[in-house]
Amino acid sequence: MEWLAQLSPLSADISLLLIALSSLTSMISASMGIGGGTLLIMTMAQVMPATALIPVHGLVQMGSNGGRMLMTLRHIERNALLAFIPGAVVGAIVASWLLIRLPEGVLELTIAAFVLLTTWGLKLPKRALGTAGTLIAGGVTTFLSSLVGASGPMVAAFIKQRSTQRQTTVATFAACMTFQHLTKAFVFGFAGFVFHDWLPLIGVMILSGVLGTWLGLRLLTRLSDHRFDVFFRLVLTVLALRLVWLGVERLMG
């Protein structure tokens, strides 16, 4: 257990918990399409310094999503990805200049409203799902992600509107999130965050996440598109409702 204690400023027990959770949450994201990253950041928020939470979570998620992207390359909707990346870069640059927080609760409620509307009611017009709309989505969600680390459900809800095939949804979402988290690494590096103390833990969590991704993709192949759609909507709804609760709680102080 001594090597676990040397992975990061955290205790050996906490490091072991996060490593195991990285595998579990990656399996959830690979099989359900979404949810793992939010569960991981919720847990990390309980045991990590606030200043390290978003940058460390971002790098771990970059590795996890990157592994899923490589395993599902042939299913990626490349036009969506190529439109998303430039927007993500612009969003990251803006975030690096501002690095501000909106009023407590407002951001969470805004994201939750978008997710619920696009999941259960609002259908985005075809123009919004085109190249320009995807570019804007990349910019906006990357900017929000750099502030609160909670944009995953928003990206997932947007990608789901573009595709009804489960493999395409999972693969394209993983690819978009990989590049979004990559840009966040530059944002926090630019802002002066020192990753060195956390890199060993991040590396082991990424390896654990790759294993979870492989297991989750095995489960995904056993789901029909209909079942996947139902599970995907339910998971997005639970995450959105959690953001509503968090947003109201923060607004009320």
Accessible surface in RSA format (square Angstrom, percent):
REM  Atomic radii and reference values for relative SASA: ProtOr
REM  Chains: A
REM  Algorithm: Lee & Richards
REM  Probe-radius: 1.40
REM  Slices: 20
REM RES _ NUM      All-atoms   Total-Side   Main-Chain    Non-polar    All polar
REM                ABS   REL    ABS   REL    ABS   REL    ABS   REL    ABS   REL
RES MET A   1   122.18  63.3  87.78  58.1  34.41  81.9  68.43  58.2  53.75  71.2
RES GLU A   2   143.09  82.1 137.34 103.9   5.75  13.7  57.94 112.1  85.15  69.5
RES TRP A   3   142.23  57.1 137.21  66.4   5.03  11.8 118.84  63.4  23.39  38.0
RES LEU A   4     3.99   2.2   3.99   2.9   0.00   0.0   3.99   2.8   0.00   0.0
RES ALA A   5    51.73  47.6  37.56  58.0  14.17  32.2  37.56  52.9  14.17  37.5
RES GLN A   6   142.13  79.5 113.28  82.8  28.84  68.7  43.06  91.7  99.07  75.1
RES LEU A   7    16.06   8.9  15.67  11.2   0.39   1.0  15.73  11.0   0.33   0.9
RES SER A   8    11.66   9.9   0.00   0.0  11.66  26.9   5.08  10.8   6.58   9.2
RES PRO A   9    90.26  65.8  46.21  42.1  44.05 160.1  59.72  49.3  30.54 189.8
RES LEU A  10    21.33  11.9  14.35  10.3   6.98  17.5  17.44  12.2   3.89  10.5
RES SER A  11    63.13  53.3  47.45  63.3  15.67  36.1  52.61 112.0  10.52  14.7
RES ALA A  12    17.63  16.2  14.07  21.7   3.56   8.1  14.07  19.8   3.56   9.4
RES ASP A  13   100.65  70.5  93.14  92.7   7.52  17.8  28.88  68.0  71.78  71.6
RES ILE A  14    45.56  25.9  45.56  33.9   0.00   0.0  45.56  32.8   0.00   0.0
RES SER A  15     0.00   0.0   0.00   0.0   0.00   0.0   0.00   0.0   0.00   0.0
RES LEU A  16    85.86  47.8  85.86  61.4   0.00   0.0  85.86  60.3   0.00   0.0
RES LEU A  17    82.48  45.9  76.93  55.0   5.54  13.9  82.09  57.7   0.39   1.0
RES LEU A  18     0.05   0.0   0.05   0.0   0.00   0.0   0.05   0.0   0.00   0.0
RES ILE A  19    21.43  12.2  21.43  16.0   0.00   0.0  21.43  15.4   0.00   0.0
RES ALA A  20    60.18  55.3  47.89  73.9  12.28  27.9  55.56  78.2   4.61  12.2
RES LEU A  21    22.31  12.4  19.96  14.3   2.35   5.9  22.03  15.5   0.28   0.8
RES SER A  22     1.21   1.0   0.86   1.1   0.36   0.8   0.22   0.5   1.00   1.4
RES SER A  23    22.52  19.0  22.22  29.7   0.30   0.7  11.71  24.9  10.81  15.1
RES LEU A  24    81.59  45.4  77.65  55.6   3.94   9.9  81.15  57.0   0.44   1.2
RES THR A  25     2.67   1.9   2.27   2.3   0.40   1.0   1.11   1.5   1.55   2.3
RES SER A  26     4.42   3.7   2.09   2.8   2.33   5.4   2.26   4.8   2.16   3.0
RES MET A  27    63.53  32.9  63.53  42.0   0.00   0.0  46.22  39.3  17.31  22.9
RES ILE A  28    47.71  27.1  46.28  34.5   1.43   3.4  47.71  34.4   0.00   0.0
RES SER A  29     6.52   5.5   6.48   8.7   0.03   0.1   1.71   3.6   4.81   6.7
RES ALA A  30     0.00   0.0   0.00   0.0   0.00   0.0   0.00   0.0   0.00   0.0
RES SER A  31     4.03   3.4   4.03   5.4   0.00   0.0   0.00   0.0   4.03   5.7
RES MET A  32    33.94  17.6  33.94  22.5   0.00   0.0  24.01  20.4   9.94  13.2
RES GLY A  33     0.70   0.9   0.00   N/A   0.70   0.9   0.06   0.2   0.65   1.4
RES ILE A  34     7.84   4.5   7.81   5.8   0.03   0.1   7.84   5.6   0.00   0.0
RES GLY A  35     6.53   8.0   0.00   N/A   6.53   8.0   3.21   8.8   3.31   7.4
RES GLY A  36     0.36   0.4   0.00   N/A   0.36   0.4   0.36   1.0   0.00   0.0
RES GLY A  37    13.20  16.3   0.00   N/A  13.20  16.3   9.61  26.4   3.59   8.0
RES THR A  38    19.45  13.8  13.95  14.1   5.50  13.1   9.45  12.7  10.00  15.1
RES LEU A  39    63.08  35.1  62.36  44.6   0.72   1.8  63.07  44.3   0.00   0.0
RES LEU A  40     0.82   0.5   0.82   0.6   0.00   0.0   0.82   0.6   0.00   0.0
RES ILE A  41    17.20   9.8  16.81  12.5   0.39   0.9  16.81  12.1   0.39   1.1
RES MET A  42    65.30  33.8  60.84  40.3   4.45  10.6  60.22  51.2   5.07   6.7
RES THR A  43    31.81  22.6  28.32  28.7   3.49   8.3  20.21  27.2  11.59  17.5
RES MET A  44     0.14   0.1   0.14   0.1   0.00   0.0   0.14   0.1   0.00   0.0
RES ALA A  45    49.30  45.3  25.58  39.5  23.73  54.0  26.44  37.2  22.86  60.6
RES GLN A  46   144.34  80.7 109.75  80.2  34.59  82.4  40.18  85.5 104.16  79.0
RES VAL A  47    43.54  28.6  21.55  19.5  21.99  53.0  31.10  27.0  12.44  33.7
RES MET A  48    13.89   7.2   0.06   0.0  13.83  32.9   0.79   0.7  13.10  17.4
RES PRO A  49    65.62  47.8  53.15  48.5  12.47  45.3  65.25  53.9   0.37   2.3
RES ALA A  50    90.93  83.6  66.94 103.3  23.99  54.6  70.08  98.7  20.85  55.2
RES THR A  51   113.35  80.6  95.78  97.1  17.57  41.9  86.50 116.2  26.85  40.6
RES ALA A  52     2.49   2.3   2.49   3.8   0.00   0.0   2.49   3.5   0.00   0.0
RES LEU A  53    27.81  15.5  27.81  19.9   0.00   0.0  27.81  19.5   0.00   0.0
RES ILE A  54    25.30  14.4  25.30  18.9   0.00   0.0  25.30  18.2   0.00   0.0
RES PRO A  55     4.03   2.9   1.85   1.7   2.18   7.9   2.59   2.1   1.44   8.9
RES VAL A  56     0.06   0.0   0.06   0.1   0.00   0.0   0.06   0.0   0.00   0.0
RES HIS A  57     6.67   3.6   6.67   4.6   0.00   0.0   6.67   6.9   0.00   0.0
RES GLY A  58     1.74   2.2   0.00   N/A   1.74   2.2   1.74   4.8   0.00   0.0
RES LEU A  59    21.45  11.9  20.79  14.9   0.65   1.6  20.79  14.6   0.65   1.8
RES VAL A  60     0.46   0.3   0.46   0.4   0.00   0.0   0.46   0.4   0.00   0.0
RES GLN A  61    16.61   9.3  16.61  12.1   0.00   0.0   0.17   0.4  16.44  12.5
RES MET A  62    46.30  24.0  45.00  29.8   1.31   3.1  42.45  36.1   3.85   5.1
RES GLY A  63    14.09  17.4   0.00   N/A  14.09  17.4  11.13  30.5   2.96   6.6
RES SER A  64     3.04   2.6   3.04   4.1   0.00   0.0   0.51   1.1   2.53   3.6
RES ASN A  65     2.73   1.9   2.73   2.6   0.00   0.0   0.00   0.0   2.73   2.6
RES GLY A  66    11.17  13.8   0.00   N/A  11.17  13.8  11.17  30.6   0.00   0.0
RES GLY A  67    10.56  13.0   0.00   N/A  10.56  13.0   8.26  22.7   2.30   5.2
RES ARG A  68     3.72   1.6   3.72   1.9   0.00   0.0   0.00   0.0   3.72   2.3
RES MET A  69    27.11  14.0  27.11  17.9   0.00   0.0  24.65  21.0   2.46   3.3
RES LEU A  70   118.93  66.2 103.05  73.7  15.88  39.9 103.29  72.5  15.64  42.1
RES MET A  71    76.86  39.8  39.69  26.3  37.17  88.5  47.28  40.2  29.59  39.2
RES THR A  72     9.58   6.8   8.76   8.9   0.82   1.9   9.58  12.9   0.00   0.0
RES LEU A  73    83.59  46.6  81.51  58.3   2.07   5.2  81.51  57.2   2.07   5.6
RES ARG A  74   199.08  83.6 168.70  86.0  30.38  72.3  69.26  94.7 129.82  78.7
RES HIS A  75    48.32  26.4  40.44  28.1   7.88  20.2  27.58  28.4  20.74  24.1
RES ILE A  76    12.07   6.9   3.70   2.8   8.37  20.2   3.70   2.7   8.37  22.7
RES GLU A  77    49.00  28.1  42.18  31.9   6.82  16.2  29.50  57.1  19.51  15.9
RES ARG A  78   131.70  55.3 126.98  64.7   4.71  11.2  58.26  79.6  73.44  44.5
RES ASN A  79   115.10  79.4 106.80 103.2   8.30  20.0  20.55  49.5  94.56  91.4
RES ALA A  80     0.25   0.2   0.00   0.0   0.25   0.6   0.25   0.4   0.00   0.0
RES LEU A  81    19.59  10.9  19.59  14.0   0.00   0.0  19.59  13.8   0.00   0.0
RES LEU A  82   121.39  67.6 111.47  79.7   9.91  24.9 112.01  78.7   9.38  25.2
RES ALA A  83     6.91   6.4   2.37   3.7   4.54  10.3   6.69   9.4   0.22   0.6
RES PHE A  84     1.51   0.8   1.51   0.9   0.00   0.0   1.51   0.9   0.00   0.0
RES ILE A  85    42.62  24.3  42.62  31.8   0.00   0.0  42.62  30.7   0.00   0.0
RES PRO A  86    59.51  43.4  53.40  48.7   6.11  22.2  58.95  48.7   0.56   3.5
RES GLY A  87     0.70   0.9   0.00   N/A   0.70   0.9   0.70   1.9   0.00   0.0
RES ALA A  88     0.25   0.2   0.25   0.4   0.00   0.0   0.25   0.4   0.00   0.0
RES VAL A  89    64.41  42.4  64.23  58.1   0.18   0.4  64.41  56.0   0.00   0.0
RES VAL A  90    85.29  56.1  85.08  77.0   0.21   0.5  85.29  74.1   0.00   0.0
RES GLY A  91     3.51   4.3   0.00   N/A   3.51   4.3   3.51   9.6   0.00   0.0
RES ALA A  92     7.27   6.7   6.94  10.7   0.33   0.7   7.16  10.1   0.10   0.3
RES ILE A  93    77.53  44.1  75.65  56.4   1.88   4.5  77.51  55.8   0.01   0.0
RES VAL A  94    52.03  34.2  52.03  47.1   0.00   0.0  52.03  45.2   0.00   0.0
RES ALA A  95     0.00   0.0   0.00   0.0   0.00   0.0   0.00   0.0   0.00   0.0
RES SER A  96    18.77  15.9  12.38  16.5   6.39  14.7   4.81  10.2  13.96  19.6
RES TRP A  97   187.80  75.4 154.86  75.0  32.94  77.3 134.76  71.9  53.03  86.0
RES LEU A  98    85.97  47.9  71.37  51.1  14.60  36.7  73.01  51.3  12.97  34.9
RES LEU A  99    71.78  40.0  44.47  31.8  27.31  68.7  46.54  32.7  25.24  67.9
RES ILE A 100    83.93  47.8  77.45  57.7   6.48  15.6  83.45  60.1   0.48   1.3
RES ARG A 101   126.19  53.0  97.05  49.5  29.14  69.4  67.19  91.8  59.00  35.8
RES LEU A 102    69.31  38.6  60.83  43.5   8.48  21.3  61.51  43.2   7.81  21.0
RES PRO A 103    90.61  66.0  76.38  69.6  14.23  51.7  89.19  73.6   1.42   8.8
RES GLU A 104    85.01  48.8  76.87  58.2   8.14  19.4  49.16  95.1  35.84  29.3
RES GLY A 105     0.47   0.6   0.00   N/A   0.47   0.6   0.00   0.0   0.47   1.0
RES VAL A 106    61.29  40.3  59.22  53.6   2.08   5.0  60.85  52.9   0.44   1.2
RES LEU A 107    10.22   5.7   9.96   7.1   0.26   0.6  10.22   7.2   0.00   0.0
RES GLU A 108     4.74   2.7   4.74   3.6   0.00   0.0   1.97   3.8   2.77   2.3
RES LEU A 109    49.85  27.8  45.66  32.7   4.19  10.5  45.96  32.3   3.89  10.5
RES THR A 110    74.35  52.9  67.06  68.0   7.30  17.4  55.91  75.1  18.45  27.9
RES ILE A 111     0.00   0.0   0.00   0.0   0.00   0.0   0.00   0.0   0.00   0.0
RES ALA A 112     0.15   0.1   0.15   0.2   0.00   0.0   0.15   0.2   0.00   0.0
RES ALA A 113    50.28  46.2  43.20  66.7   7.08  16.1  50.00  70.4   0.28   0.7
RES PHE A 114    48.70  24.4  44.40  27.5   4.30  11.2  48.05  29.1   0.64   1.8
RES VAL A 115     0.06   0.0   0.06   0.1   0.00   0.0   0.06   0.0   0.00   0.0
RES LEU A 116    48.00  26.7  45.16  32.3   2.84   7.1  45.35  31.9   2.65   7.1
RES LEU A 117    99.90  55.6  98.37  70.4   1.53   3.8  99.90  70.2   0.00   0.0
RES THR A 118     5.81   4.1   0.00   0.0   5.81  13.8   0.02   0.0   5.79   8.7
RES THR A 119    10.31   7.3   1.39   1.4   8.92  21.2   7.82  10.5   2.49   3.8
RES TRP A 120   134.13  53.8 101.14  49.0  32.99  77.5 102.11  54.4  32.02  51.9
RES GLY A 121    50.60  62.4   0.00   N/A  50.60  62.4  33.21  91.1  17.39  38.9
RES LEU A 122    85.14  47.4  75.57  54.1   9.57  24.1  82.83  58.2   2.31   6.2
RES LYS A 123   140.88  68.7 123.68  75.9  17.19  40.9  95.79  86.2  45.09  48.0
RES LEU A 124    29.61  16.5  20.08  14.4   9.53  23.9  20.08  14.1   9.53  25.6
RES PRO A 125    85.98  62.7  74.40  67.8  11.59  42.1  85.98  71.0   0.00   0.0
RES LYS A 126   189.83  92.6 177.13 108.7  12.69  30.2 120.71 108.6  69.12  73.6
RES ARG A 127   213.40  89.6 197.53 100.7  15.87  37.8  83.07 113.5 130.34  79.0
RES ALA A 128    31.09  28.6  23.83  36.8   7.25  16.5  30.01  42.3   1.07   2.8
RES LEU A 129    31.34  17.5  27.25  19.5   4.09  10.3  27.63  19.4   3.71  10.0
RES GLY A 130    27.91  34.4   0.00   N/A  27.91  34.4  27.91  76.6   0.00   0.0
RES THR A 131   100.57  71.5  90.85  92.1   9.71  23.1  56.35  75.7  44.22  66.9
RES ALA A 132    67.64  62.2  58.11  89.7   9.53  21.7  64.02  90.2   3.62   9.6
RES GLY A 133    12.25  15.1   0.00   N/A  12.25  15.1   8.84  24.3   3.41   7.6
RES THR A 134     0.00   0.0   0.00   0.0   0.00   0.0   0.00   0.0   0.00   0.0
RES LEU A 135    71.82  40.0  71.66  51.3   0.17   0.4  71.66  50.3   0.17   0.5
RES ILE A 136   108.39  61.7 103.89  77.4   4.50  10.8 108.10  77.8   0.29   0.8
RES ALA A 137    15.13  13.9   8.73  13.5   6.40  14.6  14.97  21.1   0.16   0.4
RES GLY A 138     0.00   0.0   0.00   N/A   0.00   0.0   0.00   0.0   0.00   0.0
RES GLY A 139    12.06  14.9   0.00   N/A  12.06  14.9  11.37  31.2   0.69   1.5
RES VAL A 140    67.87  44.7  63.78  57.7   4.09   9.9  67.39  58.6   0.48   1.3
RES THR A 141     3.76   2.7   3.76   3.8   0.00   0.0   3.76   5.0   0.00   0.0
RES THR A 142     0.00   0.0   0.00   0.0   0.00   0.0   0.00   0.0   0.00   0.0
RES PHE A 143    38.83  19.4  38.83  24.0   0.00   0.0  38.83  23.5   0.00   0.0
RES LEU A 144    15.03   8.4  15.03  10.7   0.00   0.0  15.03  10.6   0.00   0.0
RES SER A 145     1.84   1.6   1.84   2.4   0.00   0.0   0.00   0.0   1.84   2.6
RES SER A 146     3.65   3.1   0.00   0.0   3.65   8.4   0.00   0.0   3.65   5.1
RES LEU A 147    10.33   5.8   3.90   2.8   6.44  16.2   6.06   4.3   4.28  11.5
RES VAL A 148    21.04  13.8   7.43   6.7  13.61  32.8   9.32   8.1  11.72  31.8
RES GLY A 149    10.56  13.0   0.00   N/A  10.56  13.0   0.50   1.4  10.05  22.5
RES ALA A 150    19.07  17.5  14.93  23.0   4.14   9.4  19.07  26.9   0.00   0.0
RES SER A 151     1.03   0.9   0.22   0.3   0.81   1.9   0.00   0.0   1.03   1.4
RES GLY A 152    12.21  15.1   0.00   N/A  12.21  15.1   8.48  23.3   3.73   8.4
RES PRO A 153     3.22   2.3   3.22   2.9   0.00   0.0   3.22   2.7   0.00   0.0
RES MET A 154    21.25  11.0  21.12  14.0   0.12   0.3  21.12  18.0   0.12   0.2
RES VAL A 155     2.05   1.3   0.82   0.7   1.23   3.0   2.05   1.8   0.00   0.0
RES ALA A 156     0.04   0.0   0.00   0.0   0.04   0.1   0.04   0.1   0.00   0.0
RES ALA A 157     2.27   2.1   0.05   0.1   2.22   5.0   1.40   2.0   0.87   2.3
RES PHE A 158    11.98   6.0  11.98   7.4   0.00   0.0  11.98   7.3   0.00   0.0
RES ILE A 159     1.26   0.7   1.26   0.9   0.00   0.0   1.26   0.9   0.00   0.0
RES LYS A 160    32.96  16.1  28.63  17.6   4.34  10.3  18.42  16.6  14.54  15.5
RES GLN A 161    34.38  19.2   6.22   4.5  28.16  67.0  10.16  21.6  24.22  18.4
RES ARG A 162    57.57  24.2  24.65  12.6  32.92  78.4   8.63  11.8  48.94  29.7
RES SER A 163    13.51  11.4   6.19   8.3   7.32  16.9  10.79  23.0   2.72   3.8
RES THR A 164   102.98  73.2  92.22  93.5  10.76  25.6  71.82  96.5  31.16  47.1
RES GLN A 165    93.52  52.3  93.50  68.3   0.02   0.0  33.68  71.7  59.83  45.4
RES ARG A 166    35.15  14.8  34.78  17.7   0.38   0.9   0.31   0.4  34.84  21.1
RES GLN A 167    41.35  23.1  40.78  29.8   0.57   1.4   9.16  19.5  32.20  24.4
RES THR A 168    29.41  20.9  29.41  29.8   0.00   0.0  12.27  16.5  17.14  25.9
RES THR A 169     0.68   0.5   0.68   0.7   0.00   0.0   0.38   0.5   0.30   0.5
RES VAL A 170     0.59   0.4   0.59   0.5   0.00   0.0   0.59   0.5   0.00   0.0
RES ALA A 171     0.00   0.0   0.00   0.0   0.00   0.0   0.00   0.0   0.00   0.0
RES THR A 172     0.56   0.4   0.56   0.6   0.00   0.0   0.56   0.8   0.00   0.0
RES PHE A 173     8.68   4.3   8.68   5.4   0.00   0.0   8.68   5.3   0.00   0.0
RES ALA A 174     0.00   0.0   0.00   0.0   0.00   0.0   0.00   0.0   0.00   0.0
RES ALA A 175     0.00   0.0   0.00   0.0   0.00   0.0   0.00   0.0   0.00   0.0
RES CYS A 176     0.00   0.0   0.00   0.0   0.00   0.0   0.00   0.0   0.00   0.0
RES MET A 177     9.77   5.1   9.77   6.5   0.00   0.0   9.77   8.3   0.00   0.0
RES THR A 178    14.60  10.4  14.60  14.8   0.00   0.0  14.60  19.6   0.00   0.0
RES PHE A 179    58.33  29.2  58.24  36.1   0.10   0.3  58.24  35.3   0.10   0.3
RES GLN A 180     0.00   0.0   0.00   0.0   0.00   0.0   0.00   0.0   0.00   0.0
RES HIS A 181     6.35   3.5   5.94   4.1   0.40   1.0   4.38   4.5   1.96   2.3
RES LEU A 182    68.97  38.4  68.97  49.3   0.00   0.0  68.97  48.4   0.00   0.0
RES THR A 183    16.15  11.5  14.95  15.2   1.21   2.9  16.15  21.7   0.01   0.0
RES LYS A 184     2.47   1.2   2.30   1.4   0.16   0.4   2.07   1.9   0.39   0.4
RES ALA A 185    21.06  19.4  14.05  21.7   7.01  15.9  17.21  24.2   3.85  10.2
RES PHE A 186   144.86  72.5 137.34  85.1   7.52  19.6 141.33  85.7   3.53  10.1
RES VAL A 187     3.11   2.0   1.87   1.7   1.25   3.0   3.08   2.7   0.03   0.1
RES PHE A 188    26.17  13.1  26.17  16.2   0.00   0.0  26.17  15.9   0.00   0.0
RES GLY A 189    38.39  47.3   0.00   N/A  38.39  47.3  20.94  57.5  17.45  39.1
RES PHE A 190   148.02  74.1 115.68  71.7  32.33  84.1 125.19  75.9  22.82  65.3
RES ALA A 191    52.42  48.2  12.28  19.0  40.14  91.3  21.23  29.9  31.19  82.6
RES GLY A 192    52.53  64.8   0.00   N/A  52.53  64.8  33.87  92.9  18.66  41.8
RES PHE A 193    41.58  20.8  24.22  15.0  17.36  45.2  31.27  19.0  10.31  29.5
RES VAL A 194    96.46  63.5  87.06  78.8   9.40  22.7  90.67  78.8   5.79  15.7
RES PHE A 195    33.44  16.7  29.61  18.3   3.83  10.0  29.61  18.0   3.83  11.0
RES HIS A 196   134.75  73.6 128.57  89.4   6.18  15.8  91.19  94.0  43.56  50.7
RES ASP A 197    81.61  57.2  71.22  70.9  10.39  24.6  13.59  32.0  68.01  67.8
RES TRP A 198    14.66   5.9  14.66   7.1   0.00   0.0   3.86   2.1  10.79  17.5
RES LEU A 199    86.94  48.4  81.43  58.3   5.51  13.9  81.65  57.3   5.29  14.2
RES PRO A 200    62.75  45.7  49.03  44.7  13.72  49.9  61.56  50.8   1.19   7.4
RES LEU A 201     0.17   0.1   0.17   0.1   0.00   0.0   0.17   0.1   0.00   0.0
RES ILE A 202     5.68   3.2   5.68   4.2   0.00   0.0   5.68   4.1   0.00   0.0
RES GLY A 203    30.95  38.2   0.00   N/A  30.95  38.2  29.65  81.4   1.30   2.9
RES VAL A 204    39.46  26.0  38.81  35.1   0.65   1.6  38.81  33.7   0.65   1.8
RES MET A 205     0.04   0.0   0.04   0.0   0.00   0.0   0.00   0.0   0.04   0.1
RES ILE A 206    40.54  23.1  40.39  30.1   0.15   0.4  40.54  29.2   0.00   0.0
RES LEU A 207   129.74  72.3 121.82  87.2   7.91  19.9 122.18  85.8   7.55  20.3
RES SER A 208    17.54  14.8   9.98  13.3   7.56  17.4  12.37  26.3   5.17   7.2
RES GLY A 209     0.03   0.0   0.00   N/A   0.03   0.0   0.03   0.1   0.00   0.0
RES VAL A 210    50.41  33.2  50.41  45.6   0.00   0.0  50.41  43.8   0.00   0.0
RES LEU A 211   104.30  58.1 100.12  71.6   4.18  10.5 103.89  73.0   0.42   1.1
RES GLY A 212     0.31   0.4   0.00   N/A   0.31   0.4   0.31   0.8   0.00   0.0
RES THR A 213     0.00   0.0   0.00   0.0   0.00   0.0   0.00   0.0   0.00   0.0
RES TRP A 214   124.81  50.1 124.81  60.4   0.00   0.0 103.39  55.1  21.42  34.7
RES LEU A 215    76.25  42.5  70.89  50.7   5.36  13.5  70.99  49.9   5.26  14.1
RES GLY A 216     0.00   0.0   0.00   N/A   0.00   0.0   0.00   0.0   0.00   0.0
RES LEU A 217     9.13   5.1   8.91   6.4   0.22   0.6   8.91   6.3   0.22   0.6
RES ARG A 218   103.31  43.4 101.35  51.7   1.96   4.7  49.16  67.2  54.15  32.8
RES LEU A 219    81.77  45.5  78.91  56.4   2.87   7.2  81.34  57.1   0.43   1.2
RES LEU A 220     3.97   2.2   3.97   2.8   0.00   0.0   3.97   2.8   0.00   0.0
RES THR A 221    82.51  58.7  62.94  63.8  19.57  46.6  51.21  68.8  31.30  47.3
RES ARG A 222   201.77  84.7 168.97  86.1  32.80  78.1  54.15  74.0 147.62  89.5
RES LEU A 223    17.97  10.0  15.92  11.4   2.05   5.2  16.72  11.7   1.25   3.4
RES SER A 224    54.82  46.3  44.87  59.9   9.94  22.9  48.10 102.4   6.72   9.4
RES ASP A 225    48.80  34.2  43.14  42.9   5.66  13.4  22.40  52.7  26.40  26.3
RES HIS A 226   134.51  73.5 126.43  87.9   8.08  20.7  90.13  92.9  44.39  51.6
RES ARG A 227   148.39  62.3 146.63  74.7   1.75   4.2  25.37  34.7 123.01  74.6
RES PHE A 228     2.31   1.2   2.31   1.4   0.00   0.0   2.31   1.4   0.00   0.0
RES ASP A 229    34.10  23.9  34.10  33.9   0.00   0.0  12.82  30.2  21.28  21.2
RES VAL A 230    61.31  40.3  59.81  54.2   1.49   3.6  61.20  53.2   0.11   0.3
RES PHE A 231    80.88  40.5  80.88  50.1   0.00   0.0  80.88  49.0   0.00   0.0
RES PHE A 232     0.12   0.1   0.12   0.1   0.00   0.0   0.12   0.1   0.00   0.0
RES ARG A 233    58.43  24.5  58.43  29.8   0.00   0.0  12.35  16.9  46.08  27.9
RES LEU A 234    89.68  49.9  89.35  63.9   0.33   0.8  89.46  62.8   0.23   0.6
RES VAL A 235    33.27  21.9  31.78  28.8   1.50   3.6  33.27  28.9   0.00   0.0
RES LEU A 236     1.88   1.0   1.88   1.3   0.00   0.0   1.88   1.3   0.00   0.0
RES THR A 237    25.06  17.8  25.06  25.4   0.00   0.0  25.06  33.7   0.00   0.0
RES VAL A 238    97.90  64.4  95.96  86.9   1.94   4.7  96.60  83.9   1.30   3.5
RES LEU A 239    15.40   8.6  15.10  10.8   0.29   0.7  15.10  10.6   0.29   0.8
RES ALA A 240     0.00   0.0   0.00   0.0   0.00   0.0   0.00   0.0   0.00   0.0
RES LEU A 241    96.94  54.0  91.71  65.6   5.23  13.1  91.99  64.6   4.95  13.3
RES ARG A 242    67.67  28.4  60.08  30.6   7.58  18.1  33.94  46.4  33.72  20.4
RES LEU A 243     4.43   2.5   4.43   3.2   0.00   0.0   4.43   3.1   0.00   0.0
RES VAL A 244    48.81  32.1  48.81  44.2   0.00   0.0  48.81  42.4   0.00   0.0
RES TRP A 245   182.13  73.1 177.56  85.9   4.57  10.7 166.12  88.6  16.01  26.0
RES LEU A 246    36.48  20.3  36.48  26.1   0.00   0.0  36.48  25.6   0.00   0.0
RES GLY A 247     0.00   0.0   0.00   N/A   0.00   0.0   0.00   0.0   0.00   0.0
RES VAL A 248    63.84  42.0  63.58  57.6   0.26   0.6  63.84  55.5   0.00   0.0
RES GLU A 249    96.16  55.2  86.37  65.3   9.79  23.3  40.14  77.6  56.02  45.7
RES ARG A 250    85.39  35.9  71.12  36.3  14.27  34.0  19.75  27.0  65.64  39.8
RES LEU A 251    96.12  53.5  64.01  45.8  32.11  80.7  66.12  46.4  29.99  80.7
RES MET A 252   159.18  82.4 119.88  79.3  39.30  93.6 109.72  93.3  49.46  65.5
RES GLY A 253    99.75 123.0   0.00   N/A  99.75 123.0  52.41 143.8  47.34 106.0
END  Absolute sums over single chains surface
CHAIN  1 A    11521.4       9741.4       1780.0       8370.2       3151.3
END  Absolute sums over all chains
TOTAL         11521.4       9741.4       1780.0       8370.2       3151.3
